[in-house]
Amino acid sequence: MKKTLFMALAAAVALTACESKPAEQPVEVIAEEKAQEAITNDIAYIQVEAVLAQSDLYKNEGAALQEKTQKAQKSWAQKEKNLQAEAAALQEKYQKGLITTIDAQNQQQSIEKRIAAYQSSAQKEAQALDEENFVFTNRAQDLLHRAVQAINGQTEKRYRLIINASALIDADSTLDITPLVLEKVNELYAADKKAEKK
């Protein structure tokens, strides 16, 4: 009786082992399942900086604005350097006794007027650039927000949570919807440009 029970138990274990062994799936099926997982996940993340840096908006307008800002800053630095050098040269001439006190004072006043004019001009230019940067940033954020809403749906939410990847420590790459968002941002930007031309 013990032998019969032991053999029946061994047969049951063998059958169970055979039935629970999963069949190997082709690579295409596994990839499709992972893609489906990404679509049905409640959480997704976006690499916001990458979307903004690679967007057509940045390529067409942002890069030019950044270059304009850098040129203005270099120009301001050069003007300031030139005025400081001029003031130092005047001081040196006066100390060596190469010009009179009246001439030194007149030249000093002239330099001070040019410094005041330069500072006023630079301040106005800086304010204009700040405003341009503010408007550009708002446009980029608006495009990003509209793209995310279009992807996620207005009424039927595809994702319950979408976060900025800069806050991530670790995440599965199947949750990354950055390429999808970038494509939508570029699509919306092209539509906005087309509407502006009308």
C-alpha positions in Angstrom: 0.0 0.0 0.0 2.8 2.4 0.8 4.5 1.6 -2.6 1.2 2.3 -4.4 0.7 5.6 -2.6 4.3 6.7 -3.2 4.0 5.9 -7.0 0.7 7.8 -7.2 2.2 10.7 -5.5 5.3 10.7 -7.8 3.1 10.5 -10.8 1.0 13.5 -9.6 4.2 15.5 -9.0 5.5 14.7 -12.5 2.2 15.7 -14.1 2.0 18.9 -12.2 5.6 19.8 -13.2 4.8 19.1 -16.8 1.6 21.2 -16.8 3.1 24.2 -15.0 6.1 24.6 -17.3 5.3 27.6 -19.5 5.8 27.4 -23.2 8.5 29.7 -24.6 7.0 32.7 -26.5 8.5 34.3 -29.5 10.3 37.6 -29.1 7.6 39.5 -31.1 4.9 38.3 -28.7 6.9 39.4 -25.7 7.6 42.9 -27.2 3.9 43.2 -28.1 2.9 42.3 -24.5 5.3 44.9 -23.1 3.9 47.6 -25.5 0.4 46.7 -24.4 1.6 47.0 -20.7 2.8 50.5 -21.4 -0.5 51.5 -22.9 -2.5 50.1 -20.0 -0.4 51.4 -17.2 -1.9 54.0 -14.9 1.5 55.8 -14.5 3.7 57.4 -17.1 6.7 59.8 -17.1 8.0 62.5 -19.5 11.5 63.8 -19.9 10.3 67.4 -20.1 13.7 68.9 -20.7 14.3 66.5 -23.6 10.9 67.3 -25.1 11.6 71.1 -24.9 15.2 70.9 -26.2 14.2 68.7 -29.1 11.0 70.4 -30.1 10.5 72.3 -33.3 9.6 75.3 -31.2 13.1 75.4 -29.6 14.8 74.6 -32.9 13.0 77.4 -34.7 12.6 80.1 -32.0 14.3 79.1 -28.8 17.8 78.6 -30.2 17.6 82.1 -31.8 16.4 83.7 -28.6 19.2 82.0 -26.6 21.7 83.3 -29.2 20.3 86.8 -29.1 20.5 86.8 -25.3 24.1 85.6 -25.3 25.1 88.3 -27.9 23.5 91.0 -25.8 25.3 89.8 -22.7 28.7 89.8 -24.5 28.0 93.2 -25.9 27.1 94.6 -22.4 30.3 93.1 -21.0 32.4 94.6 -23.8 30.9 98.1 -23.4 31.4 98.0 -19.7 35.0 96.9 -20.1 35.7 99.6 -22.7 34.2 102.3 -20.4 36.3 101.1 -17.5 39.4 101.1 -19.6 38.7 104.6 -20.8 38.2 105.8 -17.2 41.4 104.1 -16.1 43.4 105.7 -19.0 42.0 109.1 -18.1 43.0 108.6 -14.4 46.5 107.6 -15.5 46.9 110.7 -17.8 45.8 113.0 -15.0 48.1 111.4 -12.4 51.1 111.8 -14.8 50.2 115.4 -15.3 49.5 115.0 -19.1 46.1 116.8 -18.9 44.8 119.7 -16.9 42.3 119.3 -14.1 39.6 121.0 -16.1 40.1 118.7 -19.1 40.2 115.7 -16.8 36.9 116.8 -15.1 35.2 117.4 -18.5 36.3 114.0 -19.8 35.3 112.4 -16.6 31.8 113.9 -16.9 31.6 112.7 -20.5 32.5 109.2 -19.5 29.9 109.3 -16.6 27.2 110.4 -19.1 28.1 107.5 -21.4 28.0 105.1 -18.5 24.6 106.3 -17.5 23.3 106.1 -21.1 24.8 102.6 -21.5 23.2 101.4 -18.2 19.8 102.7 -19.1 20.0 101.2 -22.6 21.3 97.8 -21.2 18.5 97.8 -18.6 15.8 98.4 -21.3 17.3 95.7 -23.5 17.5 93.2 -20.6 13.9 93.9 -19.7 12.8 93.2 -23.4 14.9 90.0 -23.5 13.4 88.9 -20.1 9.9 89.4 -21.5 10.7 87.5 -24.7 12.1 84.6 -22.6 9.0 84.7 -20.4 6.7 84.5 -23.4 8.8 81.7 -25.0 8.7 79.7 -21.8 5.0 80.1 -21.4 4.4 79.0 -25.1 6.6 76.0 -24.5 4.7 75.1 -21.3 1.4 75.6 -23.0 2.4 73.3 -25.9 3.6 70.7 -23.5 0.4 70.9 -21.4 -1.9 70.7 -24.5 0.2 67.7 -25.8 -0.2 65.8 -22.5 -3.9 66.5 -22.4 -4.3 65.3 -26.0 -2.4 62.1 -25.3 -4.2 61.4 -22.1 -7.6 62.3 -23.3 -10.0 65.0 -22.0 -12.7 62.8 -20.5 -11.4 59.2 -20.6 -8.0 59.3 -18.9 -5.4 57.0 -20.3 -3.1 57.6 -17.3 -4.0 58.4 -13.8 -0.6 59.9 -13.1 2.0 61.5 -15.4 5.2 62.9 -13.9 8.3 64.8 -14.9 11.2 62.4 -15.3 13.5 64.8 -13.4 11.8 63.7 -10.2 12.4 60.0 -10.9 15.0 57.9 -9.2 14.2 54.7 -11.1 11.5 53.7 -13.5 10.7 51.1 -16.1 11.4 52.5 -19.6 8.0 51.2 -20.8 6.5 54.0 -18.7 8.4 56.7 -20.7 6.0 58.6 -23.1 8.6 61.2 -24.0 8.7 60.4 -27.8 4.9 60.4 -27.9 4.7 63.8 -26.2 7.5 65.3 -28.4 5.6 64.2 -31.5 2.4 65.8 -30.3 4.2 69.0 -29.2 5.6 69.3 -32.7 2.3 68.6 -34.3 0.6 71.3 -32.2 3.4 73.8 -32.9 3.0 73.2 -36.6 -0.8 73.7 -36.3 -0.3 77.0 -34.3 2.2 78.3 -37.0 -0.2 77.4 -39.7 -3.1 79.2 -37.9 -0.8 82.3 -37.4 -0.2 82.6 -41.1 -3.9 82.8 -41.9 
